[in-house]
Amino acid sequence: MTAAPGVCVVVIGYDDAGHVTDAVRSALAQGPAVREVVAVDDCSGDGSAELLARLAAGEPRLRVVRLPVNSGGCGTPRNTGIDAATSPYVMFLDSDDVLPPGAVDALLAAATGADAEVASGLCVRRELPSGRERPWQPALYRAHSVLARPAECPRLVHDTLCVNKLYRTAFLREHGIRFPEGRFLYEDFVFTARVLAAAPSIALVPDPVYVWHVRRSADRLSLSLDRAGIGNWQARTRACALAYDILLSAGQKETARAARAKFLDHDLRMYVRELPLHDEPYRRAWWTHTRAHLARYDAADWDHAPASTGRLLAQVLLASPAPRDLPRLRDLASRPARLLPPYAPNQVWSPDLPQVPLTPLLSRPAHALPLAAEAELHPRAGTTRLRLRLHDLYGRVTEAHPEDVTVWWQSPTTGRTTASRTTALFSSPDHTWSTELDLRPAALTAGTWELRLRVRFADGTHRDMTAHATGSLRRRALFDPRHGLLLLHPYATHSGALAVRVAVGVRGVMTVVRGRLRRLIR
């Protein structure tokens, strides 16, 4: 009987003693399919290597490799792991993440069953400490499928991760596929492009195969989350440009064009959303650098995304030599996109900004347009009056006839939701659709809650959205039969959406008051 082919899991880490053993154990717990785990320590100074050595002393499948000098990035440790692998297949795991049970079995079965050089599965982003999970690029992983070549699915360029994939070791070595060495951020963008350029057969599986831990409050942010300086954006655009060149040089024009369209729809939108949070020097540097990057696009690149929100953002950037209209660009870059009036062709952007029309977006159905709503909250004892207005974009909302809106509150940390309320929307003379309804504050527990809306149209489609905060945002103390005393503080999030902070009971309210007094004293 022939033994099943085995897998080498390469775990990389630097100064991550608090998590690295959990990562290694999650790889070992995959069972006999994992023939070996190669833990590459990037010259840590926090005792990580010693922890790994003690673990390896009782686990024959674990080998520890310690680099003599810190490489400054993730590429060198992963390349070291590829070189050390002796198994037919290899996959990668970062020290602060884990493999869920059954991940390796699912990928290995897909790869061997289809005789594929690469198998790829669903990655789940887990926000910590809340534990809230979101799938990464779920549209690619709805069902089992096999692609003879990457060109059959250009959307593969959207999944730039290297960690949710299993690679045939001989395939990587035969084509000389490596990560960029040293301190090179977004090295997986380049590695993934090199994989796709080699035109492997790829098996896709819907199973969760990787848990990506997102620790935004960590003392040391991951390289990708540390976006405070312009260097992060410069590194990202550099990696995207190199990935495009790799695909184009390999003759994969459609995939290369798809990579540039992905930059507009994903990378550009993400950083535009954050742009208003930065200072003026950063904004100017970011604007100048991004214009230079977009200037490399040709007509075929723009044609690849004719009705793209990212394309519209890029056109505004290219039309203005200096940062303009950042709040409106932030709204348009949101997911889903939204844009408040004015909508008149000569009033969409600043008067000194050459006009970029919204008309390319109008080819979309109404539920996919950048619709915007406004919400005004009027807290009172026992109940809270909510006023909503949905703006009509060039009459398209009226054509689609919004029948009703469902309203609920959602915790941004845990994802927990309150009971929802549904009410009809009514057309108004000012080209809006509006409604009012009463919400009970007693349904909210202590914490932060964001307002969520679902607008349902006559054809059965719907649009999930937030609403811009308007009106008074003053803190109110209310009497509530359930909590006794309740402190309700409406506010606008960084994106301008309506949210509330809630403190319940005398103790909760006094905590807020003491915190307020401390800030005033300082």
C-alpha positions as CSV (number, residue, x, y, z in Angstrom):
1,M,0.0,0.0,0.0
2,T,1.4,3.4,-1.0
3,A,1.7,6.0,1.7
4,A,-0.2,9.2,1.3
5,P,1.9,12.1,0.3
6,G,2.9,14.3,3.2
7,V,2.9,18.1,3.9
8,C,5.5,20.3,5.3
9,V,4.1,23.3,7.3
10,V,6.5,26.2,7.4
11,V,5.9,28.4,10.5
12,I,7.7,31.7,10.6
13,G,8.1,34.0,13.6
14,Y,10.0,36.9,15.1
15,D,9.7,37.9,18.8
16,D,6.4,36.2,19.1
17,A,6.9,33.9,22.1
18,G,3.3,34.5,23.2
19,H,1.8,32.9,20.1
20,V,4.3,30.8,18.2
21,T,3.8,27.6,20.1
22,D,0.0,27.8,19.5
23,A,0.7,28.1,15.8
24,V,3.0,25.1,15.8
25,R,0.6,23.0,17.8
26,S,-2.2,23.8,15.4
27,A,0.0,22.5,12.6
28,L,1.0,19.3,14.4
29,A,-2.7,18.7,15.4
30,Q,-3.6,18.3,11.7
31,G,-2.6,14.7,12.1
32,P,-0.5,12.3,10.0
33,A,-1.0,14.4,6.8
34,V,1.6,16.8,8.2
35,R,4.8,14.9,7.8
36,E,7.0,17.8,9.2
37,V,6.7,21.2,10.7
38,V,9.7,23.5,10.0
39,A,9.7,26.4,12.4
40,V,11.9,29.2,11.2
41,D,12.8,31.7,13.9
42,D,14.0,35.1,12.5
43,C,16.6,35.7,15.1
44,S,14.2,36.4,17.9
45,G,15.3,38.0,21.2
46,D,12.4,37.1,23.4
47,G,13.0,33.4,23.9
48,S,10.9,32.1,21.0
49,A,13.7,29.9,19.7
50,E,14.1,28.3,23.2
51,L,10.4,27.6,23.4
52,L,10.4,26.0,20.0
53,A,13.5,23.9,20.9
54,R,11.8,22.6,24.0
55,L,8.7,21.7,22.0
56,A,10.8,20.0,19.3
57,A,12.5,17.8,22.0
58,G,9.3,15.9,22.4
59,E,8.0,16.1,18.9
60,P,10.0,14.3,16.1
61,R,8.0,16.0,13.3
62,L,9.1,19.5,14.4
63,R,12.4,21.0,13.2
64,V,13.6,24.4,14.3
65,V,15.8,26.6,12.1
66,R,17.1,29.8,13.6
67,L,18.4,32.6,11.3
68,P,21.7,34.1,12.5
69,V,20.5,37.7,11.6
70,N,17.1,39.1,11.6
71,S,15.9,39.4,8.0
72,G,13.5,42.3,8.6
73,G,10.6,40.6,6.7
74,C,8.7,37.4,6.0
75,G,10.2,36.4,2.7
76,T,13.6,35.2,3.9
77,P,12.2,32.9,6.6
78,R,9.7,31.4,4.2
79,N,12.3,30.8,1.6
80,T,14.4,29.1,4.3
81,G,11.4,26.9,5.0
82,I,11.0,25.9,1.3
83,D,14.7,25.0,1.2
84,A,14.3,22.8,4.3
85,A,11.1,21.0,3.3
86,T,11.5,17.3,2.4
87,S,7.7,16.6,1.9
88,P,5.9,16.6,-1.5
89,Y,3.7,19.6,-0.5
90,V,4.4,22.7,1.5
91,M,2.3,25.4,3.1
92,F,2.9,28.5,5.2
93,L,1.7,29.6,8.7
94,D,2.5,32.8,10.5
95,S,3.4,32.6,14.2
96,D,0.4,34.6,15.3
97,D,-2.2,32.6,13.3
98,V,-3.5,29.0,13.5
99,L,-4.7,26.3,11.2
100,P,-8.2,25.1,11.9
101,P,-8.9,21.4,12.4
102,G,-9.0,19.5,9.1
103,A,-7.3,22.3,7.0
104,V,-4.4,20.2,5.7
105,D,-6.6,17.2,5.0
106,A,-9.0,19.3,2.9
107,L,-6.2,20.9,0.9
108,L,-4.3,17.7,0.4
109,A,-7.3,15.8,-0.8
110,A,-8.2,18.5,-3.3
111,A,-4.6,18.7,-4.6
112,T,-4.1,15.0,-5.0
113,G,-7.6,14.3,-6.2
114,A,-7.2,16.8,-9.1
115,D,-3.5,16.3,-9.5
116,A,-3.2,20.1,-9.0
117,E,0.1,22.0,-8.3
118,V,-1.8,24.3,-6.0
119,A,-4.8,23.9,-3.7
120,S,-6.4,26.9,-2.1
121,G,-9.1,27.3,0.6
122,L,-11.0,29.9,2.6
123,C,-9.2,32.1,5.0
124,V,-11.1,33.5,7.9
125,R,-10.1,36.9,9.5
126,R,-10.6,36.7,13.2
127,E,-10.7,40.1,15.0
128,L,-9.1,39.8,18.5
129,P,-10.0,40.1,21.3
130,S,-13.7,40.2,20.1
131,G,-13.4,36.9,18.1
132,R,-15.6,38.3,15.3
133,E,-14.9,36.4,12.1
134,R,-15.1,37.5,8.4
135,P,-14.2,35.4,5.4
136,W,-11.5,36.6,3.1
137,Q,-12.5,36.6,-0.6
138,P,-15.5,34.3,-0.1
139,A,-16.7,34.6,-3.7
140,L,-13.7,32.4,-4.8
141,Y,-14.5,29.6,-2.4
142,R,-18.3,28.9,-2.7
143,A,-17.8,25.4,-4.0
144,H,-15.2,22.8,-5.0
145,S,-13.7,23.6,-8.4
146,V,-10.6,22.9,-10.4
147,L,-8.9,25.3,-12.8
148,A,-6.6,24.0,-15.5
149,R,-5.0,27.4,-15.6
150,P,-5.3,30.6,-13.6
151,A,-6.5,32.5,-16.7
152,E,-9.8,30.7,-16.3
153,C,-10.5,32.8,-13.3
154,P,-8.8,36.2,-13.3
155,R,-10.4,37.0,-10.0
156,L,-7.7,34.8,-8.4
157,V,-5.6,38.0,-8.2
158,H,-7.8,39.2,-5.5
159,D,-6.6,36.5,-3.1
160,T,-3.0,37.6,-2.6
161,L,-2.4,35.5,0.5
162,C,0.1,32.7,0.4
163,V,-1.0,31.1,3.7
164,N,-4.3,29.6,2.7
165,K,-2.7,27.5,0.0
166,L,-0.9,24.2,-0.4
167,Y,1.9,24.1,-3.0
168,R,3.5,21.1,-4.7
169,T,7.1,21.5,-3.5
170,A,8.6,20.3,-6.8
171,F,6.5,22.9,-8.7
172,L,7.9,25.8,-6.6
173,R,11.5,24.5,-7.1
174,E,11.1,23.7,-10.8
175,H,9.9,27.3,-11.5
176,G,12.3,28.9,-9.0
177,I,9.3,30.5,-7.2
178,R,10.6,32.4,-4.2
179,F,9.6,35.3,-1.9
180,P,11.4,38.6,-2.1
181,E,14.3,38.5,0.4
182,G,14.9,40.9,3.3
183,R,12.6,43.7,4.4
184,F,10.0,43.6,1.6
185,L,6.5,44.4,2.7
186,Y,3.6,42.6,0.9
187,E,6.0,39.9,-0.2
188,D,3.0,37.5,-0.7
189,F,1.7,39.8,-3.5
190,V,4.9,39.1,-5.5
191,F,5.0,35.4,-4.6
192,T,1.4,34.9,-5.6
193,A,2.0,36.6,-8.9
194,R,5.0,34.3,-9.6
195,V,2.8,31.3,-8.8
196,L,0.1,32.5,-11.2
197,A,2.6,33.4,-13.9
198,A,3.8,29.7,-13.9
199,A,0.2,28.7,-14.9
200,P,-0.4,25.9,-12.4
201,S,-3.6,23.9,-12.2
202,I,-5.4,25.0,-9.1
203,A,-8.0,23.2,-6.9
204,L,-10.3,25.5,-4.9
205,V,-12.1,24.2,-1.7
206,P,-14.8,26.0,0.3
207,D,-13.4,24.6,3.6
208,P,-11.9,27.1,6.1
209,V,-8.2,26.3,6.0
210,Y,-6.6,29.3,7.7
211,V,-7.4,31.6,10.6
212,W,-5.8,35.0,10.3
213,H,-5.7,36.7,13.7
214,V,-6.1,40.5,13.4
215,R,-4.7,42.2,16.5
216,R,-5.3,45.9,16.0
217,S,-4.6,46.7,19.7
218,A,-1.4,44.8,19.9
219,D,1.8,46.6,21.2
220,R,3.5,45.8,17.9
221,L,1.2,45.8,14.8
222,S,1.8,43.4,12.0
223,L,3.7,44.8,9.0
224,S,0.5,45.1,7.0
225,L,-1.5,46.8,9.7
226,D,1.1,49.4,10.5
227,R,-0.1,52.0,8.1
228,A,0.8,55.1,10.0
229,G,3.6,56.2,7.7
230,I,3.7,56.7,3.9
231,G,6.3,53.9,3.6
232,N,3.6,51.3,4.0
233,W,1.7,52.6,1.0
234,Q,4.8,53.0,-1.1
235,A,5.7,49.4,-0.3
236,R,2.2,48.2,-1.3
237,T,2.2,50.0,-4.6
238,R,5.7,48.7,-5.3
239,A,4.5,45.1,-4.7
240,C,1.4,45.6,-6.8
241,A,3.5,47.1,-9.7
242,L,6.0,44.2,-9.5
243,A,3.1,41.7,-9.5
244,Y,1.7,43.3,-12.6
245,D,5.0,43.2,-14.4
246,I,5.5,39.5,-13.5
247,L,2.1,38.5,-14.9
248,L,2.5,40.7,-18.0
249,S,6.0,39.3,-18.7
250,A,4.6,35.8,-18.5
251,G,2.1,36.6,-21.3
252,Q,-0.9,36.6,-19.0
253,K,-2.3,39.9,-20.1
254,E,-5.9,39.4,-18.8
255,T,-4.7,38.3,-15.4
256,A,-2.3,41.3,-15.3
257,R,-5.2,43.7,-16.2
258,A,-7.3,42.0,-13.5
259,A,-4.5,42.7,-11.0
260,R,-4.6,46.4,-11.9
261,A,-8.4,46.5,-11.6
262,K,-8.0,44.8,-8.2
263,F,-5.7,47.6,-7.1
264,L,-8.4,50.1,-7.9
265,D,-11.2,48.2,-6.3
266,H,-9.4,47.0,-3.2
267,D,-6.1,48.6,-2.3
268,L,-6.9,52.2,-3.5
269,R,-10.3,52.2,-1.8
270,M,-8.9,50.9,1.5
271,Y,-6.3,53.7,1.8
272,V,-8.6,56.4,0.5
273,R,-11.0,55.5,3.4
274,E,-8.1,56.1,5.9
275,L,-6.7,59.3,4.2
276,P,-8.8,61.8,6.2
277,L,-7.3,60.4,9.4
278,H,-3.8,61.3,8.5
279,D,-2.0,64.7,8.8
280,E,-1.5,67.1,5.9
281,P,2.1,66.1,5.1
282,Y,1.0,62.4,4.8
283,R,-1.9,63.3,2.6
284,R,0.2,65.3,0.2
285,A,2.9,62.6,0.0
286,W,0.2,59.9,-0.5
287,W,-1.6,61.9,-3.2
288,T,1.6,62.6,-5.2
289,H,2.8,59.0,-5.0
290,T,-0.6,57.6,-5.9
291,R,-0.9,59.9,-9.0
292,A,2.5,58.7,-10.2
293,H,1.4,55.1,-9.7
294,L,-1.9,55.6,-11.6
295,A,-0.1,57.4,-14.4
296,R,1.3,54.0,-15.5
297,Y,-2.2,52.7,-16.3
298,D,-3.1,52.6,-20.0
299,A,-6.4,52.7,-21.9
300,A,-6.8,48.9,-21.6
301,D,-6.4,49.0,-17.9
302,W,-9.2,51.6,-17.5
303,D,-11.4,49.6,-19.9
304,H,-11.0,46.6,-17.6
305,A,-13.1,48.4,-14.9
306,P,-15.5,50.6,-16.8
307,A,-18.1,51.0,-14.0
308,S,-15.7,50.6,-11.1
309,T,-15.9,52.8,-8.0
310,G,-12.1,52.6,-7.8
311,R,-11.8,53.9,-11.3
312,L,-13.9,56.9,-10.4
313,L,-11.7,57.6,-7.4
314,A,-8.6,57.3,-9.6
315,Q,-10.0,59.8,-12.1
316,V,-10.5,62.3,-9.3
317,L,-7.0,61.8,-8.1
318,L,-5.5,62.2,-11.5
319,A,-7.6,65.4,-12.1
320,S,-6.3,67.2,-9.1
321,P,-2.6,67.9,-8.3
322,A,-3.4,68.3,-4.6
323,P,-5.7,66.5,-2.1
324,R,-9.3,67.6,-2.5
325,D,-12.8,66.5,-1.3
326,L,-11.4,63.9,1.1
327,P,-14.7,63.3,3.0
328,R,-16.6,62.7,-0.2
329,L,-13.8,60.4,-1.5
330,R,-13.8,58.6,1.8
331,D,-17.6,58.0,1.4
332,L,-17.2,56.8,-2.2
333,A,-14.4,54.4,-1.1
334,S,-16.5,52.9,1.6
335,R,-18.1,49.4,1.4
336,P,-20.7,49.7,0.2
337,A,-20.0,53.0,-1.6
338,R,-22.1,56.0,-0.6
339,L,-22.3,59.6,-1.7
340,L,-24.4,62.5,-0.3
341,P,-25.7,65.3,-2.5
342,P,-24.9,67.4,-4.4
343,Y,-25.2,65.2,-7.5
344,A,-25.5,67.9,-10.2
345,P,-22.8,67.3,-12.8
346,N,-20.9,70.6,-12.1
347,Q,-21.3,70.3,-8.3
348,V,-20.2,66.7,-7.4
349,W,-16.7,67.9,-6.6
350,S,-15.0,71.1,-5.6
351,P,-15.4,74.1,-7.9
352,D,-11.6,74.2,-8.6
353,L,-11.5,70.5,-9.4
354,P,-12.1,69.5,-13.0
355,Q,-15.4,67.6,-12.9
356,V,-15.5,63.8,-13.0
357,P,-19.0,62.6,-13.7
358,L,-20.8,59.9,-11.8
359,T,-22.6,58.7,-15.0
360,P,-20.3,55.6,-15.5
361,L,-21.8,54.2,-12.2
362,L,-25.3,54.5,-13.5
363,S,-25.1,51.3,-15.5
364,R,-25.4,49.5,-12.2
365,P,-28.8,48.4,-10.7
366,A,-30.2,50.7,-8.0
367,H,-29.1,48.5,-5.1
368,A,-25.5,48.7,-6.3
369,L,-25.3,52.5,-6.6
370,P,-23.5,54.7,-4.1
371,L,-26.7,55.4,-2.2
372,A,-26.6,57.6,0.9
373,A,-28.9,57.9,3.8
374,E,-29.0,60.3,6.8
375,A,-30.1,59.6,10.3
376,E,-31.1,61.9,13.1
377,L,-31.6,60.5,16.6
378,H,-33.9,62.2,19.3
379,P,-33.4,60.4,22.6
380,R,-36.2,60.6,25.1
381,A,-37.4,58.6,28.2
382,G,-38.6,55.2,27.3
383,T,-38.1,55.5,23.5
384,T,-35.9,57.2,20.9
385,R,-37.2,58.8,17.7
386,L,-35.2,58.0,14.6
387,R,-35.6,60.0,11.4
388,L,-34.2,58.6,8.2
389,R,-33.7,60.1,4.8
390,L,-32.6,58.2,1.7
391,H,-31.3,60.4,-1.1
392,D,-32.3,59.8,-4.7
393,L,-29.4,59.5,-7.1
394,Y,-30.5,60.9,-10.5
395,G,-33.9,59.4,-10.0
396,R,-32.7,55.8,-9.9
397,V,-34.0,55.2,-6.4
398,T,-37.5,56.3,-7.5
399,E,-37.4,54.0,-10.5
400,A,-36.5,51.1,-8.2
401,H,-39.2,52.1,-5.7
402,P,-37.9,51.4,-2.2
403,E,-40.7,49.7,-0.3
404,D,-39.4,49.6,3.2
405,V,-36.4,49.9,5.4
406,T,-35.3,47.6,8.2
407,V,-33.3,49.1,11.1
408,W,-31.2,47.5,13.8
409,W,-28.1,48.2,16.0
410,Q,-24.9,46.2,15.7
411,S,-21.9,46.0,17.9
412,P,-18.7,46.8,15.8
413,T,-16.6,44.6,18.1
414,T,-18.7,41.4,18.5
415,G,-21.1,41.7,15.6
416,R,-24.0,41.1,18.0
417,T,-27.2,42.7,16.8
418,T,-30.4,43.9,18.4
419,A,-33.9,43.0,17.2
420,S,-34.8,44.8,14.0
421,R,-37.7,47.1,13.1
422,T,-39.2,47.5,9.6
423,T,-41.1,50.4,8.4
424,A,-42.3,51.9,5.0
425,L,-40.4,54.6,3.2
426,F,-42.3,57.6,1.8
427,S,-41.4,59.8,-1.2
428,S,-40.7,63.5,-0.3
429,P,-40.8,66.6,-2.6
430,D,-37.1,67.2,-1.9
431,H,-36.1,64.0,-3.9
432,T,-35.6,61.9,-0.8
433,W,-37.4,58.9,0.7
434,S,-38.0,59.3,4.4
435,T,-39.5,57.7,7.5
436,E,-39.6,58.0,11.2
437,L,-39.8,55.3,13.8
438,D,-39.4,54.7,17.6
439,L,-36.6,52.6,18.9
440,R,-36.3,51.4,22.5
441,P,-33.0,52.3,24.2
442,A,-33.6,49.4,26.7
443,A,-32.7,47.0,23.9
444,L,-29.1,48.3,24.0
445,T,-26.5,47.0,26.6
446,A,-23.4,48.9,27.7
447,G,-20.9,49.5,24.9
448,T,-20.8,50.9,21.3
449,W,-23.5,50.3,18.7
450,E,-23.7,51.3,15.1
451,L,-26.9,51.9,13.2
452,R,-27.5,49.5,10.3
453,L,-30.2,49.7,7.5
454,R,-31.5,47.4,4.9
455,V,-33.5,49.1,2.1
456,R,-35.7,46.7,0.1
457,F,-36.8,47.6,-3.4
458,A,-39.8,46.5,-5.4
459,D,-37.9,44.0,-7.5
460,G,-36.9,42.1,-4.3
461,T,-33.3,43.3,-4.2
462,H,-32.0,45.1,-1.2
463,R,-29.1,47.3,0.0
464,D,-27.4,47.0,3.4
465,M,-25.9,50.3,4.5
466,T,-25.1,52.7,7.3
467,A,-26.5,56.3,7.7
468,H,-24.7,59.6,8.0
469,A,-25.1,61.1,11.5
470,T,-27.0,64.5,11.4
471,G,-28.6,66.7,14.0
472,S,-27.6,67.0,17.6
473,L,-25.1,64.5,18.9
474,R,-25.3,65.5,22.6
475,R,-25.0,63.0,25.4
476,R,-28.4,62.4,27.1
477,A,-29.2,60.8,30.5
478,L,-32.5,58.9,30.3
479,F,-34.7,57.1,32.8
480,D,-35.3,53.5,31.7
481,P,-37.5,50.9,33.4
482,R,-35.0,48.2,32.7
483,H,-31.7,49.9,33.6
484,G,-33.0,52.7,35.8
485,L,-30.5,55.2,34.5
486,L,-29.2,55.1,30.9
487,L,-26.6,57.4,29.3
488,L,-27.0,57.6,25.5
489,H,-24.3,59.4,23.5
490,P,-24.9,59.6,19.7
491,Y,-21.8,60.2,17.7
492,A,-20.4,60.0,14.1
493,T,-17.8,57.3,13.4
494,H,-14.6,58.0,11.5
495,S,-16.7,57.3,8.3
496,G,-19.4,59.7,9.4
497,A,-22.0,57.0,10.2
498,L,-24.4,57.2,13.2
499,A,-23.5,55.2,16.2
500,V,-24.2,55.4,20.0
501,R,-22.2,54.8,23.1
502,V,-24.3,53.4,25.9
503,A,-23.7,53.4,29.7
504,V,-26.3,51.7,31.9
505,G,-27.1,52.0,35.6
506,V,-25.7,54.5,38.1
507,R,-22.3,52.7,38.2
508,G,-21.9,52.8,34.4
509,V,-22.9,56.4,34.2
510,M,-20.6,57.5,37.0
511,T,-17.7,55.7,35.3
512,V,-18.3,57.9,32.2
513,V,-18.6,61.1,34.3
514,R,-15.3,60.3,36.2
515,G,-13.6,59.7,32.9
516,R,-14.9,63.0,31.5
517,L,-13.8,64.9,34.6
518,R,-10.2,63.4,34.3
519,R,-10.0,64.5,30.7
520,L,-11.2,68.1,31.6
521,I,-8.6,68.3,34.4
522,R,-5.8,67.2,32.1
